[in-house]
Amino acid sequence: MAQALLDWFVVALRWAHIVAILGWVGSALYFNWLESKLRRPGPPRPGVLGEAWMGHGGGFYIVEKRQLASGEVPSPVYWFRVEAGITWITGFLLLVFVYYWTGGVDLVDPDSVLGPKAAIAFAIGAIAVCWVVYDRLWLSQFAQDRVGLATVISLVLLFAVVLVLCKLFSGRAAFIHVGSILGTNMVFSVWTRIIPSQEEAVAAARAGRERNMAMGLRARRRALHNTYMTLPVIFTMIAVHAPAAHSHPLNWLILALLIAGGVCARHMMLLFDRATPVGAPWVAAAAPVAAAVLVLGFLSLPRGDALAPSQAHVPFSVVRGIVDLRCLSCHARVPSDRSFAGPAGGLSFDNDEQVAARAALLKASAATTRSMPPGNSTRMTDEERALLARWVDEGARKGRAP
């Protein structure tokens, strides 16, 4: 009963997390698009930097971008920090109930140098430390004077974090925690740097004084960082559905390429919004994205060296024994693993027909991508993976092998 309620609570958290992201990231994508579509009004109007007409829902809207004049106090002003805050809170709670509540057993593989408890402390510490390092770096005078070098340092540190987490954590846990680090930096930038700068601009206009331009510059840079991190963070959220990526021996390289590809893809989107003719800059920006896709495709090819074929046929009794030993604790109508109220993923292998019907899935998850069992929690051997693959290749027969 308690586990079933917890499962529903996690589902509700996921739902709330996605809805909050749609509100926050959706508005950010919209404002970036809007910025590229603003045009000078004609005739010019005082304080109006640009305007855009839009049609939606059978009506027309005109949006203006204004520069506040001295004494001009807009009211009310709608900020988007609540959506960002809810995104972070629900995301962190998901980490708690999916990875930390269970004692950290899903954070690490059985052969990890970190124990589950130490992994929990390391994960939370990494999220906090990465924010402090990122924030201090971009508040420093060094970053103001050497923006390009500070950007390179930030990327090097990010890829170092990717490497460390992928080496210490299970693939799925590493990917989602890298996304959590990036998401934390984005949300905290909104709450502590971007929105305060906008509030300061309103306060300056109310008081009839000049706004703090240095504060505004820092906020614009953080907003730019957030823009480019959007696509990589979204990928890490869905990475659980990409076992070929997170279960690969070079998962750290794959994730680094995905982050770089996501940044380039976002740059391409921004350039596309600003200029659309053939041969425009956005076309050239697509080249790094295409290169990343090609490299990722090559790295994700099935690895067959550990699954060398054999002349001997695989009897179904052997397959049944492997499934019972390595899979049935999670994939049963009543799993022995108390983390599940029902069969994991809705898949059960209680009878032979169910095993045979899911033969292709067994090969893909256990032998090709090696994403199952999660973190190899039941310690499936390479030989057992090879036997499952050969059984499928031989036709996945349930009866006695010829």
PyMOL commands that set and color helices and strands:
alter all, ss='L'
color gray80, all
select helices_A, chain A and resi 2-37+81-100+116-139+141-145+147-168+171-207+213-241+243-246+251-274+281-299+305-307+316-326+344-346+352-357+359-368+374-376+382-393
alter helices_A, ss='H'
color red, helices_A
select strands_A, chain A and resi 48-56+59-66
alter strands_A, ss='S'
color yellow, strands_A
deselect
rebuild
show_as cartoon
